[in-house]
């Protein structure tokens, strides 16, 4: 029988183990100063709600509460694609309210553009093997990707909106890079 935690785990302790994790096979969920070690597939009970334990951690775990993870690498691993997309969509809606002519003003358009931005950001290394992986190059690539997808006729039709796409890419880049 697995005990469910009654308090928020102390993430500053040297080893924090999710007491609510039921291991599938020999893999278990464990935190060591913010690093996730040896997690493959597991089921979480109690305040940590999970859909099912047959999927990987990144695609199935859901937290009911938000816990601050000190280590940025571990924090980025815990952010699901949908969580990142929600943060990017919120930033896009903020940009629309701020007066950006290219940011979508409705939540569906923002969610679609956020998914496009996340896919473009995550595929940068695969598509640009001979280009240095710098934040400036990623922002330029994201700017082109958003322009190609959102403008009828592709990147050639962006014209004077190039600076707007660059500004929007600069706004969402910290979220996509995990520096939130």
C-alpha positions as CSV (number, residue, x, y, z in Angstrom):
1,X,0.0,0.0,0.0
2,X,1.3,3.4,-1.0
3,X,0.9,6.3,1.4
4,X,-0.3,9.5,-0.1
5,X,1.6,12.7,1.0
6,X,-0.3,15.1,3.2
7,X,2.0,18.1,2.7
8,X,3.8,19.7,-0.1
9,X,7.2,18.0,-0.5
10,X,10.3,19.9,0.7
11,X,12.2,20.3,-2.6
12,X,15.2,21.8,-0.8
13,X,16.0,18.5,1.0
14,X,18.8,16.4,-0.4
15,X,16.5,13.6,-1.5
16,X,12.8,14.1,-2.0
17,X,10.9,10.9,-3.0
18,X,7.4,11.0,-4.1
19,X,5.7,8.9,-1.6
20,X,2.7,8.7,-3.8
21,X,4.5,7.0,-6.7
22,X,3.7,3.4,-7.4
23,X,6.5,2.0,-9.4
24,X,5.8,0.1,-12.6
25,X,8.4,-2.6,-12.8
26,X,11.7,-1.5,-11.2
27,X,11.5,2.2,-12.1
28,X,10.4,4.7,-9.5
29,X,10.0,8.5,-9.3
30,X,12.6,10.2,-7.2
31,X,13.9,13.8,-6.9
32,X,17.5,14.5,-5.9
33,X,18.0,18.3,-5.4
34,X,15.7,19.1,-8.2
35,X,17.0,16.4,-10.6
36,X,14.7,13.6,-11.8
37,X,16.5,10.3,-11.7
38,X,15.5,7.0,-13.3
39,X,11.9,7.6,-14.2
40,X,10.4,5.6,-17.0
41,X,6.8,4.8,-16.4
42,X,4.9,5.1,-13.2
43,X,1.5,5.9,-11.7
44,X,1.0,8.7,-9.2
45,X,-1.7,8.7,-6.6
46,X,-2.9,11.3,-4.1
47,X,-2.3,15.0,-4.8
48,X,-0.2,14.1,-7.8
49,X,-2.8,13.1,-10.3
50,X,-1.8,11.1,-13.4
51,X,-3.8,9.8,-16.3
52,X,-2.2,6.4,-16.6
53,X,1.2,4.8,-16.0
54,X,1.6,3.4,-19.5
55,X,2.8,6.7,-20.9
56,X,6.0,8.5,-20.2
57,X,6.4,11.2,-17.6
58,X,6.4,14.0,-20.0
59,X,3.2,13.0,-21.7
60,X,1.0,11.9,-18.8
61,X,1.8,13.4,-15.4
62,X,-0.5,16.2,-14.2
63,X,-0.1,18.2,-11.1
64,X,-3.1,19.5,-9.2
65,X,-0.9,22.0,-7.4
66,X,2.1,24.0,-8.7
67,X,5.4,23.3,-7.0
68,X,8.4,25.4,-7.5
69,X,11.3,23.3,-8.8
70,X,14.7,25.0,-8.0
71,X,16.7,23.4,-10.8
72,X,15.9,24.8,-14.3
73,X,16.7,21.5,-16.0
74,X,14.3,19.6,-13.8
75,X,11.7,22.4,-14.1
76,X,11.9,22.2,-17.9
77,X,11.4,18.4,-17.8
78,X,8.3,18.8,-15.7
79,X,6.7,21.3,-17.9
80,X,4.6,19.4,-20.4
81,X,4.3,20.5,-23.9
82,X,0.7,21.5,-23.1
83,X,1.9,23.6,-20.1
84,X,4.5,25.3,-22.3
85,X,1.9,26.0,-25.0
86,X,-0.4,27.4,-22.4
87,X,2.3,29.8,-21.2
88,X,3.1,30.8,-24.7
89,X,-0.6,31.2,-25.6
90,X,-1.0,33.5,-22.5
91,X,2.0,35.6,-23.7
92,X,0.6,35.8,-27.2
93,X,-2.8,37.0,-25.8
94,X,-0.9,39.6,-23.7
95,X,0.9,40.7,-26.9
96,X,-2.4,41.1,-28.7
97,X,-3.7,43.2,-25.9
98,X,-0.5,45.2,-26.0
99,X,-1.2,46.1,-29.6
100,X,0.8,43.6,-31.7
101,X,-0.8,43.4,-35.2
102,X,0.2,39.8,-35.7
103,X,-0.6,38.2,-32.3
104,X,-3.9,36.4,-32.3
105,X,-6.6,38.0,-30.1
106,X,-8.6,34.8,-29.5
107,X,-7.6,31.9,-27.4
108,X,-7.9,29.3,-30.2
109,X,-5.6,31.3,-32.5
110,X,-3.2,31.8,-29.6
111,X,-3.2,28.0,-28.8
112,X,-2.6,27.2,-32.5
113,X,0.3,29.7,-32.8
114,X,1.8,28.4,-29.5
115,X,1.8,24.9,-30.8
116,X,3.5,26.0,-34.0
117,X,6.1,28.0,-31.9
118,X,6.8,25.1,-29.7
119,X,7.3,22.6,-32.6
120,X,9.5,25.1,-34.4
121,X,11.6,25.8,-31.3
122,X,12.1,22.1,-30.5
123,X,13.0,21.1,-34.0
124,X,15.7,23.8,-34.4
125,X,18.7,21.5,-33.9
126,X,17.4,18.9,-36.3
127,X,16.7,21.5,-39.1
128,X,19.8,23.6,-38.6
129,X,22.7,21.3,-38.1
130,X,25.3,23.6,-39.6
131,X,24.1,26.8,-37.8
132,X,25.3,27.6,-34.3
133,X,22.7,27.0,-31.6
134,X,22.4,30.5,-30.1
135,X,19.4,32.2,-28.7
136,X,19.6,34.8,-31.5
137,X,19.6,32.2,-34.2
138,X,16.7,30.4,-32.6
139,X,14.7,33.7,-32.4
140,X,15.4,34.4,-36.0
141,X,14.3,30.9,-36.9
142,X,11.2,31.2,-34.8
143,X,10.4,34.5,-36.4
144,X,10.6,33.0,-39.9
145,X,8.6,30.0,-38.9
146,X,5.7,32.1,-37.5
147,X,5.8,34.3,-40.5
148,X,5.8,31.3,-42.9
149,X,2.8,29.7,-41.2
150,X,0.7,32.8,-40.4
151,X,1.0,34.8,-43.6
152,X,-0.7,33.8,-46.8
153,X,2.1,33.3,-49.3
154,X,4.7,32.4,-46.8
155,X,7.7,34.4,-45.6
156,X,7.9,36.4,-48.9
157,X,4.6,38.1,-48.0
158,X,5.7,39.2,-44.5
159,X,7.3,42.5,-45.7
160,X,7.0,45.2,-43.1
161,X,5.8,42.9,-40.4
162,X,9.2,41.3,-40.0
163,X,10.0,43.5,-37.0
164,X,6.7,42.5,-35.4
165,X,7.4,38.8,-35.9
166,X,10.9,39.3,-34.4
167,X,9.4,41.1,-31.4
168,X,6.8,38.4,-30.8
169,X,9.5,35.7,-31.1
170,X,11.6,37.6,-28.6
171,X,8.7,37.6,-26.2
172,X,8.0,33.9,-26.3
173,X,11.6,32.7,-26.5
174,X,12.3,32.7,-22.7
175,X,9.3,30.5,-22.2
176,X,10.3,28.1,-24.9
177,X,13.9,28.0,-23.6
178,X,12.7,27.1,-20.1
179,X,13.8,30.4,-18.6
180,X,10.5,31.3,-17.0
